[in-house]
Amino acid sequence: MTLETLGVNHLPLFIASGWLLNLTPGPDVFYILSNGLRGGWRAGVVAAMGITAGCFVHIFAAAVGVSALITASATAFTVLKWLGAAYLVWVGIQMLRAPAPADATDSGATHAHVISASGQKSLKKVFLQGFWTNALNPKVALFFLAFLPQFITPGAPQPTLAFLLLGLLFNLNAVPINLGYALLAAWAAQRMGAVRRGMHWLERCAGALFVGFGIKLALSAKP
């Protein structure tokens, strides 16, 4: 059974649109960049994986109708909206309060210090924060409900399965882009070397953006 027999149409356009949408900066991108800048490629990649895992929540929820319920219920949308807004603000405040990294004369030594200081527990925290940053954003759920049906033929024999497969394809196509952002941030961190304090201010800027995203989400009306 192929995607075409399930009622999926315009697959190349779907893939191209997904890449363009994932390239657009937002809370997920800034989260990956800030972790890649501060913790190197490992932290950036783990942040990207956390974002990807959170997106799977929306895909499966939309496939079984939970997201449709959130769309139809003003109360459910409002609760999830405030949870997501509060979490984005909390993550932003954590970034704003993060201590500046220690000075180092050698860029390689500085990078190694950050990696050794991150540890398994810190990487787990990076993953979980990325997961919740995406999973608690109701606009992601609404995006899937609005975007994916445009590529499913009316009267498709198995629309739920088609929706699920398109969601999985969209998420998997986002992985190379998210990893690219993580590696770009890590490359920039290595190039910066002795000016890691400047990176600290970049992280603070990302934190301020997260707070702004949270406030914007809290003030947004139900679509």
C-alpha positions as CSV (number, residue, x, y, z in Angstrom):
1,M,0.0,0.0,0.0
2,T,1.4,3.4,-1.0
3,L,0.6,6.9,0.1
4,E,-1.2,7.5,-3.1
5,T,-3.6,4.7,-2.5
6,L,-4.3,6.1,1.0
7,G,-5.4,9.3,-0.6
8,V,-2.2,11.4,-0.2
9,N,-1.7,13.9,-3.0
10,H,1.0,16.5,-4.0
11,L,3.7,14.7,-2.0
12,P,6.7,16.7,-3.5
13,L,4.9,20.0,-2.6
14,F,4.2,18.7,0.9
15,I,7.9,17.9,1.4
16,A,9.1,21.2,0.0
17,S,6.5,23.1,2.1
18,G,7.6,21.2,5.2
19,W,11.2,22.2,4.7
20,L,10.4,25.8,4.2
21,L,8.2,25.9,7.3
22,N,10.9,24.2,9.5
23,L,13.5,26.7,8.3
24,T,11.3,29.5,9.7
25,P,12.7,30.7,13.1
26,G,10.5,30.1,16.1
27,P,10.7,28.8,19.7
28,D,12.0,25.4,18.6
29,V,14.8,26.9,16.4
30,F,15.9,29.3,19.1
31,Y,16.0,26.6,21.7
32,I,18.2,24.4,19.5
33,L,20.5,27.3,18.6
34,S,20.9,28.5,22.2
35,N,21.8,25.0,23.4
36,G,24.2,24.4,20.5
37,L,25.9,27.7,21.3
38,R,26.3,27.0,25.0
39,G,26.9,23.3,25.1
40,G,28.3,22.4,21.7
41,W,27.0,19.9,19.2
42,R,25.9,17.3,21.7
43,A,23.6,19.7,23.5
44,G,22.3,21.1,20.2
45,V,21.6,17.6,18.8
46,V,19.9,16.5,22.0
47,A,17.8,19.7,22.0
48,A,16.8,18.9,18.4
49,M,15.8,15.3,19.4
50,G,13.7,16.7,22.2
51,I,11.8,19.0,19.9
52,T,11.3,16.1,17.5
53,A,9.9,13.9,20.2
54,G,7.5,16.6,21.3
55,C,6.2,16.9,17.8
56,F,5.4,13.2,17.8
57,V,2.9,13.9,20.6
58,H,1.0,16.3,18.4
59,I,1.0,14.0,15.4
60,F,-0.4,11.0,17.4
61,A,-2.9,13.3,19.2
62,A,-4.2,14.8,16.0
63,A,-4.4,11.3,14.4
64,V,-6.7,10.0,17.2
65,G,-8.8,13.2,17.4
66,V,-7.4,14.8,20.6
67,S,-6.2,17.9,18.8
68,A,-9.6,18.2,17.1
69,L,-11.1,18.2,20.5
70,I,-8.8,21.0,21.6
71,T,-9.8,22.9,18.5
72,A,-13.5,22.5,19.2
73,S,-13.2,23.2,23.0
74,A,-12.4,26.7,24.0
75,T,-11.7,25.5,27.6
76,A,-9.3,22.8,26.5
77,F,-7.4,25.2,24.2
78,T,-7.2,27.8,26.9
79,V,-5.8,25.4,29.5
80,L,-3.1,24.1,27.1
81,K,-2.4,27.6,25.9
82,W,-1.6,28.8,29.4
83,L,0.4,25.8,30.2
84,G,2.5,26.3,27.1
85,A,2.9,30.0,27.7
86,A,4.0,29.5,31.3
87,Y,6.5,26.9,30.2
88,L,8.0,29.1,27.5
89,V,8.3,31.9,29.9
90,W,9.9,29.6,32.5
91,V,12.5,28.3,29.9
92,G,13.2,31.9,28.9
93,I,13.8,33.0,32.5
94,Q,16.2,30.0,33.0
95,M,18.2,31.2,30.0
96,L,18.3,34.8,31.3
97,R,19.5,33.6,34.6
98,A,22.1,31.2,33.3
99,P,25.6,32.0,34.6
100,A,28.3,33.2,32.2
101,P,30.8,30.5,31.2
102,A,34.3,30.6,32.6
103,D,36.9,32.4,30.6
104,A,39.4,30.3,28.7
105,T,42.3,31.2,26.5
106,D,42.0,28.2,24.2
107,S,38.8,27.6,22.2
108,G,39.2,23.9,22.3
109,A,39.7,23.9,26.1
110,T,36.6,26.1,26.5
111,H,34.5,23.8,24.3
112,A,35.8,20.7,26.2
113,H,34.9,22.4,29.5
114,V,31.4,23.0,28.4
115,I,30.9,19.4,27.2
116,S,32.3,17.9,30.3
117,A,30.2,20.2,32.4
118,S,27.0,19.3,30.6
119,G,27.0,15.7,31.8
120,Q,24.3,13.1,31.2
121,K,21.9,14.7,33.6
122,S,22.2,18.1,31.9
123,L,21.7,16.5,28.5
124,K,18.6,14.8,29.8
125,K,17.3,18.2,31.0
126,V,18.0,19.7,27.6
127,F,16.0,16.9,26.0
128,L,13.1,17.2,28.3
129,Q,12.9,21.0,28.0
130,G,12.9,20.6,24.2
131,F,10.2,18.0,24.4
132,W,7.9,20.1,26.6
133,T,8.6,23.3,24.7
134,N,7.0,21.6,21.6
135,A,4.5,19.4,23.3
136,L,2.8,22.2,25.3
137,N,2.4,24.5,22.3
138,P,-1.2,24.2,21.1
139,K,-0.4,26.1,17.9
140,V,1.7,23.1,16.8
141,A,-1.4,20.9,17.2
142,L,-3.6,23.4,15.3
143,F,-0.9,23.6,12.6
144,F,-1.1,19.9,11.9
145,L,-4.9,20.0,11.8
146,A,-4.8,22.9,9.3
147,F,-1.8,21.8,7.2
148,L,-1.9,18.1,6.7
149,P,-5.6,17.7,5.5
150,Q,-4.7,19.8,2.5
151,F,-2.7,16.9,1.1
152,I,-5.3,14.2,1.8
153,T,-7.8,13.6,-1.0
154,P,-11.5,14.0,0.1
155,G,-13.0,10.6,0.6
156,A,-9.7,8.9,1.2
157,P,-10.2,5.3,2.2
158,Q,-8.1,5.6,5.4
159,P,-7.8,9.3,6.3
160,T,-6.5,8.6,9.8
161,L,-3.7,6.5,8.6
162,A,-2.9,9.0,5.8
163,F,-2.8,11.8,8.4
164,L,-0.5,9.8,10.7
165,L,1.9,8.9,7.9
166,L,2.0,12.5,6.6
167,G,2.7,13.7,10.2
168,L,5.5,11.2,10.6
169,L,7.0,12.2,7.2
170,F,6.8,15.9,8.2
171,N,8.6,15.3,11.5
172,L,11.3,13.1,9.9
173,N,11.9,15.7,7.2
174,A,12.4,18.3,10.0
175,V,15.2,16.3,11.6
176,P,18.0,17.3,9.1
177,I,17.1,20.9,9.4
178,N,17.0,20.8,13.2
179,L,20.4,19.0,13.2
180,G,21.7,21.6,10.8
181,Y,20.8,24.4,13.2
182,A,22.5,22.5,16.0
183,L,25.7,21.9,14.1
184,L,25.7,25.5,12.9
185,A,25.4,26.8,16.4
186,A,28.2,24.4,17.6
187,W,30.4,25.6,14.7
188,A,29.8,29.2,15.7
189,A,30.6,28.4,19.3
190,Q,34.0,26.9,18.3
191,R,34.8,29.8,16.1
192,M,34.0,32.3,18.8
193,G,36.6,30.7,21.1
194,A,37.6,33.3,23.7
195,V,34.5,35.5,23.3
196,R,32.2,33.0,24.9
197,R,30.8,35.8,27.1
198,G,29.4,37.2,23.9
199,M,27.6,33.9,23.4
200,H,26.2,34.3,26.9
201,W,24.6,37.5,25.8
202,L,23.2,35.7,22.7
203,E,21.7,33.1,25.1
204,R,20.1,35.9,27.0
205,C,18.7,37.3,23.8
206,A,17.2,33.8,23.1
207,G,15.8,33.8,26.6
208,A,14.1,37.1,26.1
209,L,12.7,35.8,22.8
210,F,11.3,32.8,24.7
211,V,9.6,35.0,27.2
212,G,8.2,37.1,24.3
213,F,6.9,33.9,22.6
214,G,5.3,32.8,25.9
215,I,3.6,36.2,26.4
216,K,2.5,36.2,22.7
217,L,1.0,32.7,23.1
218,A,-0.8,33.7,26.3
219,L,-2.4,36.7,24.6
220,S,-3.3,34.8,21.5
221,A,-7.0,34.2,20.8
222,K,-8.3,30.8,19.8
223,P,-8.1,30.4,16.0
